[in-house]
Amino acid sequence: MDFEAIRSYLPLYWDALGLTVRIGWQGVALALALGVLCAVTLHLRLPVLRRLVAGYIELFRNTPLLVQLFFLYFALPKIGLRMSPAVCGVLGLGLLCGAYMAETIRSGLESIPPIQTESAQSLGMTRMQVFCHVILPQAVSRSVPGLVANVIFLLKETSVFSTVSLMDLMFTAKDLIGMYAKTMECLTLLVVFYLIMLLPVSVLGSLLERRLRHAEFGP
């Protein structure tokens, strides 16, 4: 193991980590927004929109992110829709994980017993108030384990960014291996930096899940 090489590569990996984290969390934000919107549409059973949302979910859950990125970055310019690699990465991640987020949140919504809706309406709350203040908060709370798993999955999927010329962690590792043939050193740093990115999410997600479970069911 060449520790001098590792020391000299560290600044490059830190820069790549910053790019990966930034695009990854922008993708998470887009995925959460899409997930909530799609889950609410499915839950409310709006006829036409429900079919469109179901089609979107099936399309993106059953195709790989790599194929989706290739389509966004290489196929869409053929019809005049061009985007930067960063925008392509955020959009690809958001669309892919939005489909998974939608299913997770929908399951949370359907887990709320109907008696809660009936009780809230008997107190004079409107249907929208019941949904926003009673149903949705509980559904999100129950969906936390699945949402955290989806976030971790999405952040790991950033490893394919290099295919659209984004200088993420994987791109940096492959580039350095190609130039200096320091395979062990470069891959060790790659593993370490992915752990730096993902372990805090996993730990915080577990703490949040335990806290919500404690709040819901008591000690």
C-alpha positions in Angstrom: 0.0 0.0 0.0 1.5 3.3 -1.1 0.4 5.8 1.6 2.2 8.7 -0.1 0.0 8.1 -3.2 -3.1 8.0 -1.0 -2.2 11.3 0.7 -1.7 13.0 -2.7 -5.1 11.7 -4.0 -7.1 12.9 -1.0 -7.8 16.4 -2.3 -9.2 14.9 -5.6 -11.5 12.6 -3.6 -12.7 15.3 -1.3 -13.7 17.4 -4.4 -15.4 14.4 -5.9 -17.2 13.7 -2.7 -18.5 17.3 -2.6 -19.9 17.0 -6.1 -21.4 13.5 -5.4 -23.1 14.7 -2.2 -24.5 17.9 -3.8 -26.0 16.1 -6.8 -27.1 13.2 -4.7 -29.0 15.3 -2.2 -30.6 17.4 -4.9 -31.8 14.2 -6.4 -33.2 13.1 -3.0 -35.1 16.4 -2.7 -36.6 15.9 -6.1 -37.4 12.3 -5.4 -39.2 13.2 -2.1 -41.3 15.9 -3.8 -42.3 13.5 -6.6 -42.9 10.6 -4.2 -45.3 12.6 -2.0 -47.1 14.0 -5.1 -47.5 10.6 -6.7 -48.5 8.9 -3.5 -51.2 11.4 -2.8 -52.5 11.1 -6.4 -52.7 7.3 -6.0 -54.3 7.6 -2.5 -57.0 10.0 -3.7 -57.7 7.7 -6.7 -57.9 10.5 -9.3 -58.9 8.5 -12.4 -56.7 9.9 -15.3 -53.8 11.1 -13.1 -53.7 7.8 -11.3 -53.0 5.9 -14.5 -50.3 8.3 -15.5 -48.6 8.1 -12.1 -48.9 4.3 -12.2 -47.2 4.2 -15.6 -44.4 6.5 -14.4 -43.8 4.3 -11.4 -43.7 1.1 -13.4 -41.4 2.6 -16.1 -38.8 3.9 -13.7 -38.9 1.0 -11.2 -38.3 -1.5 -14.0 -35.4 0.2 -15.9 -31.8 0.7 -14.7 -30.6 4.2 -13.8 -27.7 3.7 -16.3 -30.2 3.3 -19.1 -32.2 6.3 -17.9 -29.1 8.5 -17.8 -28.1 7.4 -21.3 -31.6 8.3 -22.5 -31.6 11.7 -20.9 -28.0 12.6 -21.8 -27.6 11.0 -25.3 -31.1 10.5 -26.7 -33.0 13.6 -25.7 -30.5 16.0 -27.5 -31.6 14.3 -30.8 -35.0 16.0 -30.3 -33.4 19.3 -29.1 -33.5 18.7 -25.3 -30.0 19.2 -24.0 -28.9 19.3 -20.4 -25.7 19.5 -18.5 -24.3 16.4 -16.8 -25.2 17.7 -13.4 -28.8 18.4 -14.4 -28.9 15.0 -16.0 -27.7 13.3 -12.8 -30.2 15.1 -10.5 -33.1 14.5 -12.9 -32.1 10.8 -13.4 -31.8 10.2 -9.6 -35.0 12.1 -8.8 -37.1 10.3 -11.4 -35.8 6.9 -10.4 -36.1 7.2 -6.7 -39.3 9.2 -6.9 -41.0 6.1 -8.1 -39.7 4.1 -5.1 -40.6 7.0 -2.7 -44.1 7.0 -4.1 -44.7 3.4 -3.3 -43.2 3.7 0.2 -45.4 6.7 1.1 -48.4 5.1 -0.5 -48.0 2.1 1.7 -47.8 4.4 4.7 -51.0 6.2 3.7 -52.9 2.9 3.3 -51.7 1.7 6.7 -53.7 4.4 8.5 -57.1 2.9 9.6 -60.2 4.6 8.2 -61.5 5.2 11.7 -59.1 8.1 12.1 -60.5 9.8 9.0 -64.1 9.3 10.3 -63.2 10.5 13.8 -61.5 13.7 12.4 -64.5 14.4 10.1 -66.9 14.0 13.0 -65.0 16.8 14.8 -65.8 19.1 11.9 -62.5 18.9 9.9 -62.7 19.1 6.2 -61.3 16.3 4.0 -58.2 18.3 3.1 -57.6 19.2 6.8 -57.9 15.5 7.7 -55.5 14.5 5.1 -52.9 17.2 5.8 -53.0 17.2 9.6 -54.0 13.7 10.5 -53.3 11.2 7.7 -50.2 12.5 6.0 -48.0 13.1 9.1 -48.7 9.6 10.4 -48.1 8.1 7.0 -44.7 9.8 6.7 -43.8 8.7 10.2 -44.5 5.1 9.4 -42.7 5.4 6.1 -39.4 6.6 7.6 -37.6 3.2 7.5 -38.5 2.8 3.8 -37.6 6.4 3.0 -34.2 6.1 4.7 -33.5 2.9 2.7 -34.5 4.6 -0.5 -32.2 7.6 0.3 -29.2 5.2 0.9 -30.1 3.4 -2.3 -30.2 6.6 -4.3 -26.9 7.9 -2.9 -25.2 4.6 -3.9 -26.6 4.9 -7.4 -24.5 8.0 -7.9 -21.7 5.6 -8.7 -23.0 5.6 -12.4 -22.6 9.3 -12.8 -19.2 8.8 -14.4 -21.0 7.5 -17.5 -22.2 11.0 -18.3 -18.8 12.7 -17.6 -19.5 13.8 -14.1 -16.3 13.8 -12.0 -17.8 12.0 -9.1 -16.1 9.5 -6.8 -16.2 6.6 -9.2 -15.0 8.8 -12.1 -12.1 10.0 -10.0 -11.1 6.4 -8.9 -11.2 5.1 -12.5 -9.3 8.1 -13.8 -6.5 7.8 -11.2 -6.3 4.0 -11.8 -5.9 4.6 -15.5 -3.2 7.2 -15.1 -1.1 5.7 -12.2 -2.2 2.0 -12.0 -2.6 2.4 -8.2 -5.6 0.1 -8.1 -5.5 -0.9 -4.4 -5.0 2.6 -3.2 -7.7 4.2 -5.4 -10.3 1.5 -4.6 -9.5 1.7 -0.9 -10.1 5.5 -1.0 -13.3 4.9 -3.0 -14.7 2.6 -0.3 -13.7 5.0 2.5 -15.3 8.0 0.9 -18.6 6.1 0.1 -18.7 5.1 3.8 -18.1 8.8 4.8 -21.1 9.7 2.6 -23.5 6.9 3.6 -22.8 5.9 7.2 -24.1 9.2 8.7 -27.4 8.8 6.7 -27.7 5.2 8.0 -27.0 6.1 11.6 -29.3 9.2 11.6 -32.0 7.2 9.9 -31.9 4.5 12.6 -32.0 7.1 15.4 -35.0 8.9 13.8 -36.8 5.6 13.3 -36.3 4.6 17.0 -37.4 8.1 18.1 -40.6 8.0 16.0 -41.4 4.5 17.1 -41.0 5.6 20.7 -43.2 8.6 20.2 -45.9 6.5 18.5 -46.0 3.4 20.8 -44.4 4.7 24.0 -41.5 3.2 26.0 
